[in-house]
Amino acid sequence: MMRKRKRKRRRMMISKYRQYLVTLLSVFVFLSYGFAGDSIVVRDAWINEAPPNARVIAGYMTIENRSSKTMVLTRVSSEQFKRIEIHRTEMHGDIMKMVPQEELGIPAGGTVSLQPGSYHLMLVGPESVPQEGETVSLVLHFDDGQILNINSPVRAAKSSNMHKGSH
């Protein structure tokens, strides 16, 4: 009889511990996602469809900063790629070059568009090349510790939107 009571008490303690842990994790997730989501809004995110053997894929989006201070995007990551780089397209004479950027500032109350022929993401070393209709999960990391998870659909680029031969 004593053993049954001890087991029951033990199960109740484990159950309470699990509830506490789930609550704590929920609060942490809410704070980490909700905080970034209040000041940074990402719109029109998409990944350019690429051939099945592509080693590098371009990604685009519009990032709006609703805060009263400049936000700095320091890196972008994804489990689906070896690394992701922030680039800017520059013309040097007749040659278009992709210039890696250490970071990307989004001015207070401002918007930065990552688009073909301008700032963009270079998704390097895909585990498998995503096809049109699929989604790529990206994590945006900011200099103040905020992170924002986004899902970017893969779509075929219209020929007018592509910067051919640049990657």
C-alpha positions as CSV (number, residue, x, y, z in Angstrom):
1,M,0.0,0.0,0.0
2,M,2.9,2.4,0.8
3,R,4.6,1.7,-2.5
4,K,1.4,2.6,-4.4
5,R,1.2,5.9,-2.6
6,K,4.9,6.7,-3.3
7,R,4.5,5.8,-6.9
8,K,1.4,7.9,-7.2
9,R,3.1,10.9,-5.5
10,R,6.2,10.4,-7.8
11,R,4.0,10.3,-10.9
12,M,2.2,13.5,-9.8
13,M,5.6,15.2,-9.2
14,I,6.8,14.2,-12.6
15,S,3.6,15.4,-14.2
16,K,3.9,18.8,-12.4
17,Y,7.5,19.0,-13.4
18,R,6.5,18.4,-17.1
19,Q,3.8,21.0,-16.9
20,Y,6.3,23.5,-15.4
21,L,8.8,22.8,-18.1
22,V,6.2,23.1,-20.9
23,T,5.0,26.4,-19.5
24,L,8.5,27.7,-19.2
25,L,9.4,26.7,-22.8
26,S,6.1,28.2,-24.1
27,V,6.9,31.6,-22.4
28,F,10.5,31.5,-23.8
29,V,9.2,30.8,-27.4
30,F,6.5,33.4,-27.1
31,L,9.0,36.1,-25.9
32,S,11.6,35.2,-28.5
33,Y,9.2,35.2,-31.5
34,G,6.8,37.8,-30.3
35,F,9.5,40.4,-29.5
36,A,11.1,40.3,-32.9
37,G,7.7,40.2,-34.6
38,D,6.7,43.5,-33.0
39,S,9.5,45.5,-34.5
40,I,10.4,43.6,-37.6
41,V,7.9,42.6,-40.3
42,V,8.9,40.5,-43.3
43,R,6.8,40.6,-46.4
44,D,6.9,39.0,-49.9
45,A,9.6,36.5,-49.0
46,W,10.4,34.0,-51.8
47,I,13.2,31.8,-53.0
48,N,14.1,31.6,-56.7
49,E,13.5,28.1,-58.2
50,A,16.8,26.7,-59.5
51,P,17.9,23.7,-61.5
52,P,18.2,20.4,-59.6
53,N,22.1,20.6,-59.5
54,A,22.3,24.2,-58.3
55,R,24.8,24.9,-55.6
56,V,23.6,28.4,-54.9
57,I,20.0,29.8,-54.8
58,A,18.8,33.4,-54.5
59,G,16.3,34.6,-51.9
60,Y,14.3,37.8,-51.6
61,M,12.0,39.6,-49.2
62,T,11.0,43.0,-47.9
63,I,12.0,43.8,-44.3
64,E,10.2,46.5,-42.5
65,N,11.5,48.0,-39.2
66,R,8.6,49.3,-37.1
67,S,10.9,50.3,-34.2
68,S,12.4,53.7,-33.4
69,K,16.0,52.4,-33.8
70,T,18.0,51.0,-36.7
71,M,17.9,47.2,-36.7
72,V,20.8,45.3,-38.1
73,L,20.4,41.9,-39.8
74,T,23.7,40.1,-38.9
75,R,23.0,36.7,-40.4
76,V,20.4,34.4,-41.9
77,S,20.5,30.6,-41.3
78,S,18.6,27.5,-42.4
79,E,18.9,23.8,-41.7
80,Q,18.3,23.3,-45.4
81,F,21.6,25.0,-46.5
82,K,25.2,24.9,-45.5
83,R,25.3,28.7,-45.2
84,I,23.4,31.8,-46.2
85,E,25.1,35.1,-47.2
86,I,23.8,38.6,-47.6
87,H,24.9,40.1,-50.9
88,R,24.4,43.3,-52.9
89,T,24.6,43.6,-56.7
90,E,26.9,46.3,-58.0
91,M,27.8,47.4,-61.5
92,H,31.5,47.8,-62.2
93,G,31.7,49.2,-65.7
94,D,29.9,46.6,-67.8
95,I,30.3,43.8,-65.2
96,M,27.7,43.0,-62.6
97,K,29.3,41.8,-59.3
98,M,27.8,40.2,-56.2
99,V,29.4,41.9,-53.1
100,P,29.0,40.0,-49.8
101,Q,27.7,42.1,-46.9
102,E,28.7,41.5,-43.3
103,E,25.3,42.9,-42.2
104,L,22.3,44.8,-43.4
105,G,20.9,47.8,-41.6
106,I,17.2,48.4,-41.6
107,P,16.6,52.1,-40.7
108,A,14.2,53.0,-37.9
109,G,10.7,53.2,-39.4
110,G,12.1,52.2,-42.8
111,T,12.0,49.3,-45.2
112,V,14.7,47.4,-47.1
113,S,13.9,45.3,-50.1
114,L,15.9,42.3,-51.1
115,Q,15.2,41.9,-54.8
116,P,16.9,40.9,-58.0
117,G,19.6,43.3,-59.0
118,S,19.9,44.7,-55.4
119,Y,20.4,43.3,-52.0
120,H,19.6,39.5,-51.9
121,L,20.3,36.3,-50.0
122,M,22.6,33.7,-51.4
123,L,21.6,30.3,-50.1
124,V,24.7,28.1,-50.5
125,G,24.9,24.3,-50.5
126,P,21.4,23.1,-50.4
127,E,20.7,19.6,-48.9
128,S,18.4,19.2,-51.8
129,V,17.3,21.9,-54.2
130,P,13.8,23.0,-53.4
131,Q,11.3,23.1,-56.2
132,E,8.5,25.5,-57.0
133,G,5.6,25.1,-54.5
134,E,7.9,24.0,-51.7
135,T,8.8,26.2,-48.7
136,V,12.2,27.1,-47.2
137,S,12.5,27.9,-43.5
138,L,14.8,30.8,-42.7
139,V,16.0,32.3,-39.4
140,L,16.8,36.0,-39.4
141,H,19.3,37.0,-36.6
142,F,19.6,40.7,-35.5
143,D,22.4,42.4,-33.7
144,D,20.3,42.9,-30.5
145,G,19.7,39.2,-30.2
146,Q,16.2,39.1,-31.8
147,I,15.5,36.3,-34.1
148,L,12.6,35.9,-36.6
149,N,11.6,32.6,-38.2
150,I,10.0,32.9,-41.7
151,N,8.9,30.5,-44.3
152,S,9.7,31.5,-47.9
153,P,7.9,29.8,-50.8
154,V,9.9,28.7,-53.8
155,R,8.7,30.1,-57.0
156,A,9.8,30.3,-60.6
157,A,11.3,33.7,-61.4
158,K,9.8,35.6,-64.3
159,S,12.5,36.4,-66.9
160,S,12.1,40.1,-66.3
161,N,12.9,39.6,-62.6
162,M,16.0,37.5,-63.0
163,H,19.5,39.0,-63.1
164,K,20.8,36.4,-65.6
165,G,24.4,35.2,-65.3
166,S,25.0,36.9,-62.0
167,H,25.2,33.7,-60.0
